[in-house]
Every structure is written in structure tokens, then in C-alpha cells.
Amino acid sequence: MSETFLHGVEVLQIDDGPRPIQTVRSSVIGLIGTAPDADPAVFPLNTPVLIAGSRLEAAGLDTVGDGEGTLPDAMDAIFDQAGAVVVVVRVDEGASLAETIANVVGGVDGDTGAYEGVQAFLAAESVLGFAPRILCAPGFTSERPTGVTSVAVTEGGSGYTSAPAVTFTGGEGSGAEATAVIEEGAVTAVTVTKSGSGYTAAPTVGFTGGEGSGAAATASIDSYANPVVSELLGIADRLRAVIIADGPDTNDADAIEWAGDFGSKRVYVVDPGVKIYDSEGDIVSQPASARVAGMIAKSDADRGFWWSPSNREMYGIIGTTRNVDFALGDANARANLLNEQNVATIIRQDGYRLWGNRTLSSDPVWAFLSVVRTADMINESLLRAHLWAVDRNITKTYIEDVLEGVNAYLATLKAKGAILGGTCWADPELNTPTELAAGKVYFDFDFTPPAPAEHVTFRSRLVNDYFEEVI
């Protein structure tokens, strides 16, 4: 209150009091892929572009109409489920799958400092005003790249005056590089400097130059975790997003092995892929992730972010790329075995349905996708709603205003069924005079998200009691 002398009347605006808290938008999809025939003016490379629920806006991804690239089909798959808000990032199509995946993984341009590939999702909010919460890269998350991991020398040879060049041939892959080590004229070791990619079998190792001869070695190959999902993990943490990934779409064992590469609560993997009837009348295969992302967006709009997308019908498909047997209550059905290993799948039961609630989290607290997303949305909403609270004077009224606003928000979520309950409080053990004098104030809050009814048990008893009603 001003101490300036005034002979008259003044009005002082008091802006104390709780603020309403609005939940952030949960269903914005972040989609990355290729579209060689896209309009470059509308969809520049490595730039987030907003498509607000309209197939017409997405038409610029395929100006020729031949469906080249992954983005046109993925956008169609999303819009088959719902009119979603999608942040699209287009990357250049490489000469090989490995090159394209490298473009999807992206990074930061050394000259301009601009984000490339999946990193562009981090710029989406500043550019478009929307932060993606559901990330997918159809066609690029199913691969487990294989490369040369080691080379064992079986014959050292003789007469080498310098280290011979190491060559790799065959194995259907490329890019592997290694250097040889010589001692006393013989090759004693080979160090792999680049693993390469795409190897389906161990390549043949050769030695050239060095003026010697007779050296021989054998190569070993191994599979690695998907690089796109690996790169998306850090981005998903920063955005409080989930990653909808495609499994390898080969067999159950491969899908389970794929799932074992990650232990993150932010990865939700679905296997197998789907069959659709395309515009030319052909039955073709597609990854399922874009449709699952669309299903989550539809579920959020219809029911709320706290619902699981499992046991919801998937639109626009005529089948799956391999049969997944399912019988309700059969613990040995393929669908149940996949779910047990945290792999979501697609079943045919009153239509084709997404079946699976679980993320790949190694922590059982975050086992359910709906629980992860509920926590993310609440945490993000409270964070964003309290810009007003920064730099204000810490008073009793200030603390009461924050507590009242948060508790009112949690009560609203409880009334909607988003949580079972929640409370916010200021812990006096943390909010000591020393901490408050340093400008630090602490608010604790808790909440309990509802868990999906994944396992429903009816206990059956055969009794004779009801024969009494016969007489």
C-alpha cells in the first residue's frame, strides 16, 4: 500500500486468491516420418508443422497421390480413428533404411543450431503453441539393427610389415569397419571401429595389403535396441510424453525380445502390424503405431486421459499381419502371453481391438499406460498453472492461495473420476524460516490414479442350496 499523501479517494486492486487450474492438452500426437512428394513450402524438412484434425491439411504430404513415404499412410491411419491434433516432422528419405533412420534420429545442425529429426519435437511448443504428448515414428521403431560386434583372429599369418586393411563382405549388411593390430609380422587382434548395420549373417573377414599373407578371422554380429526409440526416450521425458512403438512384426519371440531392450514407463509397444485395403484395391501391411496413437487421442476426447486405450476397437483395418489367438480367460493364449511380457497386441473379438495396458517400465508403480499419462497430465498442469506464483511475496495468504487452488483442482479431478483422491499441503518441516527467507517454498501433493481392471475374477461355486426353491 502506497504511503503517498492523498486528499481524496483511491481504489486498490487486490489480486490475492486462488487461481483456476486447467489441464494441459493430453492428446496432441507427435508424428515423424518421410514424404518425398510433400509440398516443401508447407512441410519443410525437420520443422514441426501443425495439422489440426483435417485430412485436407494433410493432403500436402502427398502432392503426387502415390502414397510415397511413411507420413501419408500414418496420417490416414490417425484420422481413421479420430480428428486429432498432430505435430508433423518430415525428414529426408535416405538411400537406405539405415540412412533414413539416421535422419529420423537427427540431432542439432552444427551451422544453424536448428533441431533435426525427432529433436524437432522439442521446438514444437515454441513454434506452434502445442507440445506433443503421444510420439510415434511408424516404420522406424520396429528395427533392431544388427552389426559386427567383434572379430576373432583364427590365423595370424606372417610377413606383415604394416597392419593390413580389414574388409567385410557378404552378410547382406554394410558399413562395418575395423583395424588390425600386428606383432612380429602377424595379425594378433582386430578392433571393430564401426559396427555397420543390416547384417543378417556374419560377414566374411578379409585382409589386404601390409605385404604379408595368411591372416584369417571370423566376425560375430549381434542385435541392438532400436535407435529411434532410444533417442525418443529423453525427448519423451522432457515433454512428459509417451512413445507408441511398433514391434518387429515377425513372431512372438522377436516381439518379446524387442520389449526386453527397454525398461521405460514411456514406451508402449504394439505387435503385430495391420492389414488395410488401400485406394488401389490392394491389401497391404502397415505398422500399427499411428492407429494406436489415434486411438489414444480419441479415447482422451471421448472419456479422458485417465482411461486405458485397451479393449477399444481399431478402425480402418481388415486384419493383422499375423494371427494372434485369443480366448477370454485363457492364460495360454498368444495375446495373453504377449501382454504378460508387456507387449500390447491386436485381437479379433467383436471387431479388431487393441489389447494391452502395460508400458515397458521396470518399476511396477508405472506398469499401466493410463497411470503414467494421468501422473504426467496432473504434474504438467500444476507446473504450468503456477507461473503466477513465481516471485510473489511468501506470506500466509500466498501459501493458502496456492493450496486452495491445487486442492480445488484435485477435487475436480476426483469428481470426474480421473483420480480416486488427492491432497496438497505445505510441509512445515521443509518450509523452515531459513528456507522461506532464501525464497524457497515447498508444496507437497499426492493423488491416486485409478488402475484399469486388467484381471477380472468370478469365483464360481456349485451348491445344492437352491433345490429348496423347488418345493
N, C-alpha and C positions, 0 to 999 in steps of 0.2 A: 504494500500500500504506500502510495507516494506521500511524502511529508511536505510537499509544495503547498504554500499558503493559497487558499481559495476562499473567496467570499461568494458562495452560491451552492449549486448542486452539481454533483458528478455521478456518473454511473460506472461501476467497475464490473468487468466481465470476469466471472469466476468459472474456470474450466476444470475444476475438480470433478471427480465422479468416475465410475467405471465406464469402460468403452465396450461396445459390442464387438464380438469376435466372429469373423466369417471364415468358414472352412475354405482352404485353397482348392482350386480345381484339381480333381484327382485323376481325371480320365484323358488327359492330353497324351497322345501317342507320339513317341519319337521314332521315326522310320528312316532307315538309311539303306541305300542301295544304288543300283545303276539304272540309267535310262539314256542310252546313246542317242535316241531320236527326240529328246526333250528340247523344248524351246530354251536356249541358253540365256535369253534375256529374263525369262520368268523363273527358271530354275538354274541359276549359276552353280558351278561346282563348289562343293564344300561350304555351302551357305544355307543356313536354316530358312526354310520357306513355309509359310502357314497355309494350310488347306483347311477351311472351316466347314467341313461336313458336306462338301459338294463335289459330285463326280465331274461337274463342268470345270471346276477349278483344277482338278487333277488331269484333265484332258491334255494339258500342255506337256505332260510327261511322255506322251507318245504322239507326236505330230504326224507320223507316217501311218500309224494304225497297224503296225505289225507286231506290237507287243514285245519289242526287244528290251532286254534288261530285266531287272527284278522289280523295279518300283511300280510299273503299270499294273502288274498282276497283284502285287501286295496291296495297292490302294483299292483295287476292285474287291479283294478279299475282306478288307476292313469295312468297306461300305456295304458289303453283303450282310454284315451284322448290324451296323448302326451308322448313323451320320455323325462321325466322330470329328474332333479337332485334332489335326495331325501336323506335326512339325516334320517336314521332309528335308533330308540332306542327301543330295545327289553327289556321287563320286564318279571319277573316271573309270571306265572299264579297261582293265589291263590286257596284255597279250595272253596272259594265262590266269588261271584261278588264283594262283599264289600272288601274282601282281595285283589282282583286284582286291584280294583280302588285305594286302598291304595298304592299298588306298582306303579301304574301309577303316582299318585300324588308325590310319592317319597320324597326326601329330601337330606340330606347330611349324608354319612356314618360316624358315630361317631368315628370309629377307623382309617379309611384311609383318611377321608376328601373328598372322591370322591362323585361326584353328583350321585343321583339316580332318576329314573323316569323322569318326564318332566324337572327336573333341568338339566339333561344331555344336553339339547339343548344349554345351556349357554356355554358349553365346546366345541361345535361343531366347531366353527371357529378356535380355537387354535389347535384342533386335526386334522381337515380335511381341513381347509382353506376356508370353506363355512359357512355362517351364514344363518339359515333357516328364511324365511320371511312369510311363509304360514304354520301355525301349525294346525295339526288335530290329533285326537285320536278316530278313528271310533270305535263305540261300547261302549265308555266310557263317552261320553259327553251328552247323552240323558237322563240319570237318574236324577231324583230329589229325593234324598234319603229321606225316612221318618223315623222318630224316635220319641221316647217318649219325650214329652216336659215338661209335668207336671203330678203330681199325687195329686188328691184331696181326703182327708180323709173324708169318709162318716160316719164311726163308729170308735170311739177311742178305744173301748174295755176296758178291765180292768185287773188289776193284773200284769202288766208288771214291772218287776224289772230291766230289761235292754232292750235296743232297739232291737226289733225283726229284723230278716233278711227280706229284701223285695225281692220278687220273681216276675218274669213276665213270663206268659205262654200264648201261642197262638198268634194270630195276624200275623202269618207267618214270623215274623221278629226274630231278635236275638240281643243279646249284650247289652240290656238296663240294667242299674244298678241304684240303689237308696238306700238311707239310711233313716231310720225312726228316728223321734225325739219323746221322751216320756216326759210327765209331769204328776206327781201324778198317775203313773201307767197306763196311757192311751197314745195311739199314737195321737199326736197333729199335726204332719206335716210329709211330706215325701219329701226329696230333691233328685232330679234326678242328678246323678253324670255322667252317660253315657247314651246318647240317644239311642244307638244301631242303627240298620238300617234294612231296608226291611219290615217294618211293613205296612201291607195293611189295618189293623184294629187295634183298641186299644186292647192291650193285657190285660189279667186278672191279677190283682194285688193280691198277697198273702203275708201273714206274717207268719214266722216260728220262733220258739224259743222265748226267752225273758220271759218265764214262765207265760205269760199272754194269753188272748184269746179274741176273739170277734172283733178285729180290721178289718176294711174293707175300701177299697179305690178304686177309678177309675182312669184310666190313660187316658191321651189325647195325640194324635200324631199329627204331622204336617210335612209338606214337606220343604226341604231346597234347596238352589241353588246347582247346580252341582259342586262337589268339584274339578273335573279335570279342568273345565273352570275357576273356581275361582283361582286355582293355576297357570294356564297359563297366567292370566292377567298380573301379574308382570313380567313374563318372556317375554311376547309379548311387553310390554313397553320398556324393556331393549334392545330387539332385533329389535325394530321397525317392528314388525310382526303383522299379523292378525290371528285370530283364526277362523277356519271353524268348526262350531259345529253342531251336529245333534240335532234336536228337539226330543220330546218324542215319535213321530211316533204313536200316538194314535188317537187324534182328534184335530180339530182346536182350541178348547178352551184350551186344555192342552198345545198346542204349543205356544199360546199367553201368557199363564201363565208362561211357561218356559222363554220366552223372557223378561218378566217383572222382572226376577231375576237379570238382569244386565243392566247397563247403559253405557257400554264402547264402544268407537268407534272402538275397536279392535275385537269385536265379531260380526261375520256374521253367523246367524243360518239358517239352511235349514230344512224343514219338508214338506212332509213325506220322508220315505226311498224309495228304489228302488227294483224292481224285476229283476233278471237276470236268464239266462239259464246256469246252471253250467256244468262242464265237465262230470258229470254222467247223464246228461239229465233231471235233476230236475229243477223246477222253485223255486228259493229260494229268500229270502229277505236279503237286505244288507243296512247298513247306506249309506247315500248319500255323506257324507263329503269328503271322499277320491276322489270321482269323481269330486266334485266341486273344490277341490284343484288342481286336474289335469287339469280341465278346465281353471282355472286362469293361471296356468303355460303355457298352450297352447295359451291363449289369449295374455299373455305377449310376447311370442315368435313371434306370428303372427302379432300383432298390437301394442303392447306396454303396459307398466304398467299403463298408464293413462286411459285405457279403462275398462268399466264395463264388468264383465263376464255374465251379464244377457242377456237373449234372444239369447243364444248360445245353439246349440244342444248338448245334453249329449249322449255320445257314450256308447255302450256296455250294454244298459238296454232294457228290453222288456215291462216295465210298472212301476207303482208306487205301494207302499203298500196300499194306499187308493186313491180313485179318488178325484182329485181337479178340480172342474168345472171352466171353463174359457171361456169367450167370450170377444173379444177385444172391449173395450168401455163400458163394463158392470161393473159399480161400485159396484154391489152387488154380483158379482161372488166370489167364495171362494178364488180364487187366489188373487184377489184384496183386500179382507178383511184381508188375511194373510199379504200381503205386507204393508197394512195400519198400521199394528201393528209391522212392521219391521221384519217380518218373510219371508224369501225367500222360494220359493216353486218350484215345477216342474210341468209344464203344457204340455199337448199333443196338439200341434199346429204345423203342418208340422214337425213331429218328437217330441221327448221329449226334452223340453227346460227348462233350469234354468230361473226362473222368479223372479227377486227382486234385487234392487240396494242397499238396506239400511242396515247399521250397527245398533247396539242397542244403539248408542250414545244418551245420554240425551241432548247433545249440538247440535242444528241443523246445526252448521257450519260443523260438521263431519258426517252428515247424510249418505252421499254416500260413499260406499266402495272405489270407484275409486279415490275420493278426498283424503281420508285417505292415501291410498297407494302412490299417487302422492307426497303428502307432505312428507311422510316417505322416499321415494327414493331420493328426492331432498335434504332433510336435511341430510340424511346419506351420500350421495355422496359428499356434500360440506364438511362435517366433515372429512371424510376420505382423501379427496384430499388435505387437508391443513396441513398435518404433516410437510411438508417442511417449512411452515410459522412459526412454533413454534421456539422460541429462537433466531430468527433473529433480527437484529437491527431495531428499529422502525424509519424509515425515510420516507420522502415524496415518494421516489421511491418504497419503500416497500408497502406503502398503495396503490399506483397506480397499482402496480403489482397484488395485491390481487383483487382489484376492477375490473381490466381489465379481469382477469381470470374468476371471477364469472359472470360478465356481458356477457362475451362471451358464457359461459355455458348456462345461461338463454336464450340468443338469439337463441342458437341451439335448446333448448327445445321448444321454441316458433315456430321455423321453422318446427319442427317435428309435431306440434300440441299437444304436451304434456301439454303446458300451453298457456294461452292467452297473457301473457306478464309477465315481471318481471324485477326488477332493484335492484342493490346493491349500497350502498353508505356508507360513513363514516360520522356519525353524529358529528359535531363539539361540540355540547353541551355535548356529552358523552366523546369525545376524548379531554379532557382538558389537559393542561400541567401537572397537578398533576397526572392524571391517566396514561398518557403516561410515565411519569417519574417512575411510580410504575410498569411499564412493562405491563400495561393493554391497549389493543386496541380493539375498538368495530367496527363491520361491521353490518349494517342492510341490509336486503334484503326482498323484497316482491315478490309475484307471484300470479297468478290467475289460478287455475286448471279449465279445462272445466267440467261442470256438465253433466251427462247423460240426454238425452231427455226423461225423465220418463213420462211426461204428454204432449201429442201432441194434440192440439185442432184445428179442422177445423170448421170455422164458416159458416154455410150454410144459404143461402138466396134464397127464391123463388121470382123471379121478372118476369115482363112481357116485359122487355125492348127488348128482343131478338126476339119478334114477328116482329119487324121492318125488320129483315133479310128475312122474308118470302116473303115480297113484293119487 
